[in-house]
Amino acid sequence: MLEYSLASGLTSVGADAHILHVTTTPSVSYVTRCDGFDCGIMVSASHNPYYDNGIKLLNERGEKMEDSVISVIESYLDGDFTSFGGKDIPFARGQDIGRTVDFFAGRNRYIGHLISLATCSYKGMRIGLDGANGSAFQIARSVFEALGAKTYMIGDTPNGTNVNDGVGSTHIEALCDLVVKNSLDIGFAFDGDADRCIAVDSSGNVITGDEEMYILANYLKTRGELAHGKVVCTVLSNGGFIGSLAARGIKCEVCDVGDKTVCDTMAKTGAVLGGERSGHIVFSKYETTGDGLVTAVMLMEAVVENRGFDGLLKGYKTLPQVSLNIPVVDKKRAMTGVDALAEKLREELKVRLIVRPSGTERLIRITAEGESEELCALACKIISGKIQENG
């Protein structure tokens, strides 16, 4: 419904809508950038349930649309036509009406792009894939089978309402079971729009975004491709990850949460690799946004070159970390007095404490990190109590 509503609106004012149908956010970014489109539009709930479906806007470079442009659009939707000369956008007439185009060629070109990133065959590798009942359910299998791997897939029966429902990167246990039961070499789970990837090793151990970046940073460094010897991570990355990379001579530029912030920081610092613990990882050499499938291919490159997963996390250490998500009705009210309490706990408990409202859900997310898991849990409990007290 959202896709065809958008197409109707676009064509009614004279724009042409090239429709990729079921595809990933990174593929829209890639096609927008490479085929010279004015912008890209993605309908997606990302890692959330189907009822959170929304619209992502990308600029002509395949990056998330600038806030200034988003503000103009939001003002227009609120009835403020100031940026349009005080008038509503007129409908097109006659031959000026736009067209819709079935653009399967764009998606196929993106698949070819992913395959071209591999430098070796994956023949003999047994790979588990979790498409989250989302946009990667066909593309992921096509890519890895084209590269020679034998694939085992779950989360590949989307019906429009089961995206991320018990599968995908936010429900990694499903992929862990698949990998262990079938004695697979490795597994990759994506979220609904496939801009995230969380991996699972042959023993069923979860490889988070931090661990993926540790592997990839070292892999790029050995190939002489880690520009300036640095990566970008967010404040939610484990402090042990940052220390582990430092021990390997790799510096971390730490930024606020959000893939757009990661991309902006990468552009400012010249880093070629950046990402989040959630598995949202960006390779600036190949993409202008996070791409779970690129992440999976690059991890496979490291695994194949290493002749297995063993040893890729050598030297990696983590600090105890506890996270909670607290459902709320009003995020602003729920945060009343929380910042002051968090600052007090940081000093008294000697923990690194991050409390922030979710950008997509009615949740307050709490993360505590320190030398003791007990102190981290205590900090989360106290902050949680304050949020619930606020109603």
C-alpha positions as CSV (number, residue, x, y, z in Angstrom):
1,M,0.0,0.0,0.0
2,L,2.8,2.4,0.9
3,E,4.8,1.6,-2.2
4,Y,1.9,2.2,-4.6
5,S,0.8,5.3,-2.7
6,L,4.2,6.8,-3.1
7,A,4.3,5.9,-6.8
8,S,0.9,7.5,-7.3
9,G,1.9,10.7,-5.6
10,L,5.2,10.9,-7.5
11,T,3.7,10.3,-10.9
12,S,0.8,12.7,-10.2
13,V,3.3,15.7,-10.0
14,G,5.4,14.6,-13.0
15,A,8.1,12.4,-11.5
16,D,9.1,9.0,-12.8
17,A,9.1,6.2,-10.2
18,H,11.5,3.3,-10.9
19,I,10.2,0.5,-8.7
20,L,12.7,-2.1,-7.4
21,H,9.9,-4.0,-5.5
22,V,11.2,-6.2,-2.6
23,T,14.8,-5.2,-2.1
24,T,17.2,-3.9,0.5
25,T,17.9,-0.4,1.7
26,P,21.6,-0.6,0.6
27,S,20.5,-1.7,-2.9
28,V,18.3,1.4,-3.2
29,S,21.3,3.5,-2.1
30,Y,23.6,1.8,-4.6
31,V,21.2,2.1,-7.5
32,T,20.3,5.8,-6.7
33,R,24.0,6.6,-6.6
34,C,25.2,4.6,-9.6
35,D,22.3,5.2,-12.0
36,G,22.0,8.9,-11.5
37,F,18.6,9.2,-9.8
38,D,17.6,12.4,-8.0
39,C,16.7,10.5,-4.8
40,G,15.9,7.1,-3.4
41,I,12.9,6.0,-1.3
42,M,12.7,2.9,0.9
43,V,9.6,1.5,2.6
44,S,10.8,-0.4,5.6
45,A,10.4,-1.2,9.3
46,S,14.1,-1.9,9.5
47,H,14.7,-4.1,12.5
48,N,11.2,-3.5,13.9
49,P,7.8,-5.2,13.5
50,Y,5.8,-4.6,10.3
51,Y,3.5,-2.1,11.9
52,D,6.5,0.2,12.3
53,N,6.9,0.5,8.6
54,G,8.1,3.9,7.6
55,I,9.8,5.8,4.7
56,K,13.5,6.3,4.4
57,L,14.7,9.1,2.1
58,L,18.1,9.0,0.4
59,N,19.8,11.8,-1.5
60,E,21.4,11.5,-4.9
61,R,24.6,10.1,-3.4
62,G,22.7,7.3,-1.7
63,E,23.1,8.8,1.7
64,K,20.4,9.5,4.2
65,M,18.6,12.7,3.2
66,E,19.9,15.9,4.8
67,D,18.0,17.1,7.9
68,S,17.4,20.5,6.2
69,V,15.5,18.7,3.3
70,I,13.6,16.5,5.7
71,S,12.4,19.6,7.6
72,V,11.0,21.2,4.4
73,I,9.1,17.9,3.6
74,E,7.7,17.7,7.2
75,S,6.6,21.4,7.0
76,Y,4.9,20.8,3.7
77,L,3.0,17.8,5.2
78,D,1.9,20.1,8.0
79,G,0.5,22.5,5.5
80,D,3.3,25.0,5.4
81,F,4.0,25.8,1.7
82,T,6.6,28.6,2.4
83,S,9.4,26.8,0.6
84,F,7.2,26.3,-2.4
85,G,6.3,30.0,-2.9
86,G,3.3,29.7,-0.6
87,K,1.5,27.4,-3.0
88,D,0.7,23.7,-3.0
89,I,2.6,21.6,-5.5
90,P,0.5,21.5,-8.7
91,F,-0.6,18.2,-10.4
92,A,0.9,17.3,-13.7
93,R,-1.4,17.2,-16.7
94,G,-1.5,15.3,-20.0
95,Q,1.8,14.0,-21.3
96,D,3.6,15.6,-18.3
97,I,2.3,12.9,-15.9
98,G,5.1,10.7,-14.6
99,R,5.7,7.0,-15.3
100,T,6.2,3.9,-13.2
101,V,8.9,1.6,-14.3
102,D,9.5,-2.0,-13.2
103,F,13.2,-1.7,-12.5
104,F,14.4,-5.2,-11.8
105,A,17.6,-4.4,-13.7
106,G,18.7,-2.2,-10.9
107,R,18.4,-4.9,-8.3
108,N,20.2,-7.4,-10.6
109,R,23.0,-4.9,-11.0
110,Y,23.3,-4.6,-7.3
111,I,23.5,-8.4,-6.9
112,G,26.3,-8.4,-9.5
113,H,28.1,-5.7,-7.5
114,L,28.0,-7.8,-4.3
115,I,29.4,-10.9,-6.2
116,S,32.2,-8.7,-7.6
117,L,33.5,-7.9,-4.1
118,A,34.6,-11.4,-3.5
119,T,38.2,-12.3,-4.5
120,C,37.8,-16.0,-4.1
121,S,35.4,-18.9,-4.4
122,Y,33.4,-20.1,-1.4
123,K,33.1,-23.6,-2.8
124,G,33.0,-26.2,0.0
125,M,31.7,-23.6,2.6
126,R,28.4,-24.3,4.3
127,I,26.7,-21.0,5.2
128,G,23.5,-20.4,7.2
129,L,21.4,-17.3,6.2
130,D,18.6,-15.7,8.0
131,G,16.7,-13.2,5.8
132,A,14.4,-12.0,8.7
133,N,11.4,-12.6,6.4
134,G,12.5,-9.3,4.9
135,S,14.1,-7.8,1.9
136,A,17.2,-10.0,1.7
137,F,15.4,-13.3,1.5
138,Q,16.2,-13.7,-2.2
139,I,19.3,-11.6,-2.7
140,A,21.4,-13.3,0.1
141,R,20.9,-16.8,-1.2
142,S,21.6,-15.6,-4.8
143,V,24.9,-14.0,-3.9
144,F,26.4,-16.8,-1.8
145,E,25.3,-19.6,-4.1
146,A,26.7,-17.7,-7.1
147,L,30.0,-17.6,-5.1
148,G,30.0,-21.4,-4.7
149,A,28.7,-21.9,-1.1
150,K,26.0,-24.3,-0.1
151,T,23.4,-22.3,1.7
152,Y,20.8,-23.2,4.4
153,M,18.2,-20.5,4.9
154,I,15.5,-19.4,7.3
155,G,13.5,-16.2,7.4
156,D,12.8,-16.6,3.7
157,T,9.0,-16.7,3.7
158,P,7.8,-13.1,4.0
159,N,4.1,-12.4,4.0
160,G,4.2,-8.7,4.7
161,T,3.5,-9.0,8.4
162,N,6.1,-11.5,9.7
163,V,9.2,-9.4,9.1
164,N,11.7,-9.7,12.1
165,D,9.1,-12.0,13.8
166,G,11.3,-14.5,15.7
167,V,14.0,-14.3,13.1
168,G,16.7,-12.0,11.8
169,S,19.6,-10.1,13.5
170,T,17.4,-9.1,16.5
171,H,16.4,-12.8,17.1
172,I,19.8,-14.4,16.6
173,E,18.9,-17.6,18.4
174,A,17.1,-18.9,15.3
175,L,20.3,-18.7,13.3
176,C,22.4,-20.2,16.1
177,D,20.1,-23.3,16.1
178,L,20.4,-23.6,12.3
179,V,24.2,-23.4,12.4
180,V,24.6,-25.9,15.2
181,K,22.0,-28.4,14.0
182,N,23.4,-28.5,10.5
183,S,27.1,-28.3,11.4
184,L,27.6,-25.2,9.3
185,D,30.8,-23.2,8.9
186,I,29.3,-19.8,9.6
187,G,25.9,-18.0,9.6
188,F,24.7,-14.5,8.8
189,A,21.5,-12.9,10.0
190,F,20.1,-9.7,8.5
191,D,17.4,-7.4,9.7
192,G,14.3,-6.5,7.7
193,D,15.9,-4.1,5.3
194,A,19.3,-5.8,5.4
195,D,21.5,-2.9,6.4
196,R,22.6,-4.9,9.5
197,C,24.4,-8.2,9.8
198,I,25.1,-10.3,12.9
199,A,27.2,-13.4,12.4
200,V,27.3,-16.8,14.1
201,D,30.5,-19.0,14.2
202,S,30.5,-22.8,13.7
203,S,29.9,-23.4,17.4
204,G,26.9,-21.2,17.5
205,N,28.6,-18.3,19.2
206,V,27.2,-14.9,18.3
207,I,29.6,-12.4,16.6
208,T,28.3,-8.9,17.3
209,G,29.0,-5.8,15.3
210,D,32.0,-4.9,17.6
211,E,33.5,-8.3,17.0
212,E,32.8,-8.1,13.3
213,M,34.6,-4.7,13.1
214,Y,37.5,-6.1,15.1
215,I,37.9,-8.9,12.5
216,L,37.4,-6.6,9.5
217,A,39.7,-3.9,10.9
218,N,42.5,-6.4,11.3
219,Y,41.8,-7.9,7.9
220,L,41.9,-4.6,6.1
221,K,45.1,-3.6,8.0
222,T,46.9,-6.8,6.8
223,R,45.9,-5.9,3.3
224,G,47.1,-2.3,3.7
225,E,43.6,-1.0,3.1
226,L,42.8,0.5,6.6
227,A,43.3,4.2,5.8
228,H,44.9,6.2,8.6
229,G,44.8,3.1,10.8
230,K,41.5,4.0,12.3
231,V,37.9,2.9,12.5
232,V,34.7,4.7,13.6
233,C,32.5,3.3,16.4
234,T,29.7,4.6,18.6
235,V,29.4,5.2,22.3
236,L,27.6,1.9,22.6
237,S,30.6,-0.1,21.4
238,N,32.2,-2.1,24.2
239,G,35.2,-0.5,25.8
240,G,37.1,-3.8,25.5
241,F,36.6,-3.6,21.7
242,I,38.3,-0.2,21.6
243,G,41.1,-1.4,23.9
244,S,41.6,-4.6,21.8
245,L,42.0,-2.6,18.6
246,A,44.4,-0.2,20.3
247,A,46.6,-3.1,21.3
248,R,46.8,-3.9,17.5
249,G,47.8,-0.3,16.7
250,I,44.3,0.7,15.4
251,K,42.6,3.8,16.7
252,C,38.8,4.2,17.3
253,E,37.0,7.5,16.6
254,V,34.0,7.4,18.9
255,C,30.8,9.2,17.8
256,D,27.1,9.3,18.9
257,V,24.7,6.5,18.0
258,G,23.2,6.4,14.5
259,D,24.4,5.2,11.1
260,K,24.2,8.7,9.6
261,T,26.5,10.0,12.5
262,V,28.9,7.1,11.7
263,C,29.0,8.0,8.0
264,D,29.5,11.7,8.8
265,T,32.4,10.9,11.2
266,M,34.0,8.6,8.7
267,A,33.9,11.4,6.1
268,K,35.5,13.9,8.5
269,T,38.2,11.5,9.7
270,G,39.0,9.7,6.5
271,A,38.2,6.3,8.0
272,V,37.1,3.6,5.6
273,L,35.4,1.3,8.2
274,G,32.9,2.3,10.7
275,G,29.8,0.8,12.4
276,E,27.7,0.0,15.4
277,R,27.4,-2.9,17.8
278,S,24.1,-3.8,16.2
279,G,25.8,-5.0,13.1
280,H,25.3,-1.8,11.1
281,I,28.7,-1.5,9.4
282,V,29.8,0.8,6.6
283,F,32.6,0.3,4.1
284,S,33.1,3.7,2.5
285,K,35.1,2.1,-0.4
286,Y,31.9,0.3,-1.6
287,E,28.9,2.0,-0.1
288,T,27.6,5.3,1.3
289,T,25.4,3.5,3.9
290,G,25.5,0.4,6.0
291,D,25.1,-2.9,4.1
292,G,24.6,-6.2,5.8
293,L,25.3,-8.2,2.7
294,V,28.6,-6.3,2.0
295,T,29.5,-7.0,5.7
296,A,28.8,-10.8,5.2
297,V,30.9,-11.0,2.0
298,M,33.8,-9.2,3.6
299,L,33.7,-11.4,6.7
300,M,33.7,-14.4,4.4
301,E,36.8,-13.0,2.7
302,A,38.5,-12.9,6.1
303,V,37.3,-16.4,7.0
304,V,38.4,-18.0,3.7
305,E,41.8,-16.3,3.7
306,N,42.3,-17.4,7.3
307,R,41.1,-21.0,6.3
308,G,38.4,-20.9,9.0
309,F,37.1,-18.7,11.8
310,D,39.6,-19.9,14.5
311,G,42.0,-17.2,15.4
312,L,40.2,-14.2,13.9
313,L,39.2,-13.0,17.4
314,K,42.6,-13.5,18.9
315,G,43.4,-10.7,21.2
316,Y,39.8,-9.6,21.5
317,K,38.5,-8.8,25.0
318,T,35.3,-7.4,26.3
319,L,34.3,-5.5,29.4
320,P,31.1,-6.5,31.4
321,Q,28.1,-4.8,29.9
322,V,24.4,-4.8,30.7
323,S,21.6,-3.4,28.6
324,L,17.9,-2.9,29.2
325,N,15.1,-1.6,27.0
326,I,12.3,0.1,29.1
327,P,8.9,0.6,27.3
328,V,7.4,4.0,27.9
329,V,4.4,6.1,26.8
330,D,6.1,9.5,26.6
331,K,9.9,9.4,26.0
332,K,10.4,13.0,27.0
333,R,8.5,12.7,30.3
334,A,10.3,9.3,31.0
335,M,13.7,11.0,30.8
336,T,12.8,13.7,33.5
337,G,15.7,13.8,36.0
338,V,17.4,10.7,34.5
339,D,20.5,12.6,33.1
340,A,21.3,13.9,36.6
341,L,20.8,10.5,38.2
342,A,23.0,8.8,35.5
343,E,25.8,11.3,36.1
344,K,25.7,10.5,39.9
345,L,25.8,6.8,39.2
346,R,28.8,7.2,36.9
347,E,30.8,8.7,39.8
348,E,29.5,6.4,42.6
349,L,29.6,3.1,40.8
350,K,32.5,3.8,38.4
351,V,30.6,2.6,35.3
352,R,30.1,4.0,31.8
353,L,26.4,4.6,31.6
354,I,24.4,5.6,28.5
355,V,20.7,6.3,28.7
356,R,18.9,7.4,25.5
357,P,15.4,7.3,23.9
358,S,15.1,5.0,21.0
359,G,14.9,6.7,17.6
360,T,12.2,4.3,16.3
361,E,10.3,2.8,19.2
362,R,8.7,4.0,22.5
363,L,11.6,2.7,24.5
364,I,14.4,4.1,26.7
365,R,17.6,2.2,26.2
366,I,20.0,1.8,29.0
367,T,23.6,0.5,28.7
368,A,26.0,0.2,31.6
369,E,29.6,-1.0,31.3
370,G,32.4,-1.4,33.8
371,E,34.7,-3.8,35.6
372,S,31.9,-5.6,37.4
373,E,28.7,-7.0,35.9
374,E,27.0,-6.7,39.3
375,L,27.6,-2.9,39.3
376,C,26.4,-2.6,35.7
377,A,23.2,-4.4,36.6
378,L,22.7,-2.2,39.7
379,A,23.1,1.0,37.6
380,C,20.6,-0.3,35.1
381,K,18.1,-1.3,37.8
382,I,18.3,2.2,39.5
383,I,17.9,4.0,36.2
384,S,15.0,1.7,35.2
385,G,13.3,2.4,38.5
386,K,13.5,6.2,37.9
387,I,12.1,5.9,34.3
388,Q,9.2,3.7,35.6
389,E,8.6,6.2,38.4
390,N,8.2,9.0,35.8
391,G,5.5,6.9,34.1
